[in-house]
């Protein structure tokens, strides 16, 4: 691939895979999958369960209250997190369970309560990764879980904290909302 073509692919968001990685992603059979360490398997299962629960919780808020920020943004982020964990599942040839929480979670009684619950959930998520990360064996799993923890700590938690601080009225970057509704 020429340099110009490579740049065009990168600009459009495509990733150029090396031959070894492309072969491992397209080869059939279990022989193409790396062996997963039991600790990494447990960590991935815990991470996927937590991300599934977060997605379902935030979706239940949207179903009840409409397209409210930061939930509308964070539920999409949770879906990207799920995709990242599912990629690790696929890398190891693990079967990915479906989300058991979708449609099963009752939303908070009010938006201010939902914001407070969001703070608590993100703190629990950060603590989960604090427990899991020191034990991880595989570098790819570690990198994925580190990114997930960072998103919770640096993005989701501050967004919910701003909502709680402003008595339930979303504020801050990307948080404007038409309050006439």
C-alpha positions in Angstrom: 0.0 0.0 0.0 1.4 3.4 -0.9 1.9 6.1 1.7 -0.8 8.3 0.1 -3.3 5.5 0.1 -2.4 4.6 3.7 -3.0 8.2 4.8 -6.4 8.3 3.0 -7.4 5.1 4.8 -6.3 6.5 8.1 -8.1 9.8 7.5 -11.4 7.9 6.8 -11.1 6.1 10.0 -9.9 2.7 8.6 -7.1 0.9 10.3 -4.5 -0.7 8.2 -3.8 -4.2 9.7 -0.5 -5.9 9.5 -0.5 -9.3 7.7 -0.2 -11.3 11.0 -3.1 -9.5 12.7 -5.2 -9.7 9.5 -4.5 -13.4 9.3 -5.4 -14.0 13.0 -8.7 -12.1 12.6 -9.8 -13.9 9.4 -8.5 -17.4 10.0 -11.1 -20.0 10.9 -11.0 -22.4 13.7 -9.9 -22.2 17.3 -6.2 -22.4 16.4 -6.3 -18.7 15.4 -7.3 -17.7 18.9 -4.9 -17.0 21.8 -5.3 -19.0 24.9 -7.0 -16.9 27.6 -5.6 -17.0 31.1 -8.4 -17.8 33.7 -7.8 -14.5 35.5 -8.2 -12.6 32.3 -11.4 -14.6 31.5 -12.9 -13.7 34.9 -11.9 -10.1 34.4 -13.5 -9.9 30.9 -16.6 -11.5 32.2 -16.8 -9.0 35.1 -16.1 -6.1 32.8 -18.7 -7.1 30.3 -21.3 -7.7 33.0 -20.6 -4.3 34.4 -20.8 -2.5 31.0 -24.0 -4.4 30.2 -25.6 -3.3 33.5 -24.5 0.3 32.9 -25.9 0.3 29.3 -29.3 -1.1 30.5 -29.4 1.3 33.5 -28.8 4.4 31.4 -31.1 3.2 28.6 -33.9 2.8 31.2 -33.4 6.4 32.2 -33.6 7.5 28.5 -36.7 5.4 28.0 -38.4 7.1 31.0 -37.2 10.7 30.7 -36.3 11.0 27.0 -33.0 12.2 25.5 -31.5 13.6 28.7 -27.8 14.5 29.0 -25.5 13.1 30.1 -27.3 9.8 29.7 -27.8 10.1 26.0 -24.0 10.5 25.5 -22.9 8.0 28.2 -25.2 5.2 27.0 -23.4 5.4 23.6 -20.1 5.3 25.3 -21.1 2.2 27.2 -22.0 0.6 23.9 -18.5 1.4 22.6 -17.1 -0.1 25.8 -19.1 -3.3 25.3 -17.7 -3.5 21.7 -14.2 -3.2 23.1 -14.8 -6.0 25.6 -16.5 -8.1 22.9 -13.4 -7.7 20.7 -11.3 -9.2 23.5 -13.8 -12.1 23.8 -13.5 -12.7 20.0 -9.7 -12.5 20.3 -9.8 -15.4 22.7 -12.6 -17.3 20.9 -14.9 -16.8 23.8 -18.7 -16.9 23.3 -20.2 -13.5 24.1 -23.4 -13.6 26.2 -26.3 -11.2 25.4 -27.1 -8.4 27.8 -29.4 -9.9 30.5 -30.2 -6.4 32.0 -31.8 -4.8 29.0 -35.5 -4.1 29.8 -35.1 -5.5 33.3 -33.8 -2.4 35.2 -36.3 0.0 36.8 -35.1 3.6 36.3 -34.7 6.0 39.2 -37.8 7.9 40.4 -36.4 11.3 39.4 -33.6 12.7 37.3 -31.7 14.1 40.4 -31.8 10.5 41.8 -30.6 9.1 38.5 -27.7 11.5 38.5 -26.8 10.4 42.1 -27.1 6.8 41.0 -24.8 7.6 38.1 -22.1 8.9 40.4 -22.4 5.8 42.6 -22.3 3.4 39.6 -19.3 5.1 38.1 -17.5 5.0 41.4 -18.3 1.2 41.7 -17.0 0.8 38.1 -13.7 2.5 38.9 -13.3 0.3 42.0 -14.0 -2.8 40.0 -11.2 -2.0 37.6 -8.9 -1.1 40.6 -9.4 -4.7 41.8 -9.1 -6.3 38.3 -6.2 -4.5 36.7 -3.4 -5.5 39.0 -4.1 -9.2 38.3 -4.4 -9.0 34.5 -2.0 -11.2 32.5 -2.6 -10.2 28.9 -1.5 -6.8 27.7 -4.5 -6.4 25.3 -7.0 -7.1 28.1 -5.1 -4.7 30.4 -5.2 -1.9 27.8 -8.9 -2.4 27.2 -9.8 -2.4 30.9 -7.5 0.6 31.5 -9.3 2.6 28.8 -12.7 1.6 30.3 -11.7 2.7 33.8 -10.3 6.0 32.4 -13.5 6.8 30.6 -15.5 6.2 33.8 -13.0 8.3 35.9 -12.3 11.1 33.5 -15.6 11.5 31.6 -18.6 9.7 33.1 -18.1 10.4 36.8 -17.4 14.2 36.3 -20.5 14.5 34.1 -22.7 13.0 36.7 -21.0 15.0 39.5 -21.7 18.2 37.6 -25.4 17.3 37.4 -25.6 16.5 41.1 -23.7 19.8 42.0 -26.1 21.8 39.8 -29.2 20.3 41.6 -30.0 18.0 38.7 -29.7 20.6 35.9 -27.2 19.4 33.4 -24.4 21.9 32.8 -20.9 22.0 31.4 -19.4 21.0 28.0 -22.0 19.3 25.9 -24.6 19.4 28.7 -27.0 22.2 27.5 -30.6 21.1 27.4 -33.8 22.7 26.5 -35.4 23.2 29.9 -38.8 24.3 28.4 -39.7 20.7 27.7 
